Amino acid sequence: MNMHSSSSNMTACSVSMLWNWDVVDTCFLAEGWHITSRGMFAATCIGVALLGMVLEVTRMLAKDYDTLLRKQLSVIQLNPRRRSRRATPLQQVIRTVLYTVSFGISYLLMLLAMYYNGYIIISIFLGVGIGHFLCDWFTIPDTEEKEKDENDYVGVCCG
């Protein structure tokens, strides 16, 4: 019984740095991400689209967290000699983690796009597009709502 596999029995990864529509026997990022069937490729496209959506969720969380911090820091009474207000170290760590996750996902999507596979690029566009649609809904608060938000907040100084 021969335990060694012959290289002729194994199919090689196809990595193209030119525009392509390859599906089966393609590899992305590592040899372990070897697409061996159409179903596996469909799952890859869905996963890439979901990764784009997660990117938009992360961006939304970072933006909302910065808005929350801005609101919290705007009600703190200022010492006349000290004008700047800064986030606490924990708040800055949270901001940094959100930024790093967002940057890392962006970088992975960019690396995937560099395979110039049309299906992967379309999946990236669909993912970030759907994510942006769901997470970055544009609204302008009415004046009553804005005044209510500003007046309802009890700041650090007021207990």
TAHUWO-V128019 format. One line per field, one symbol per residue. phi: phi as a letter, one per 20 degrees, with the letter a starting at -180 (. if undefined). A space follows every 50 residues. Layout:
BEGIN
phi->???
END
This chain:
BEGIN
phi->.eeeeeffeeeefdddedgbcfcemdccmbffeeedbfffffffffffff ffffgfffffffffffffffffffeffefgedeeccffgfffffgfffff fffffgffffffffelegffffffffffffffgfdcfecdffffffffff effeeffdm
END
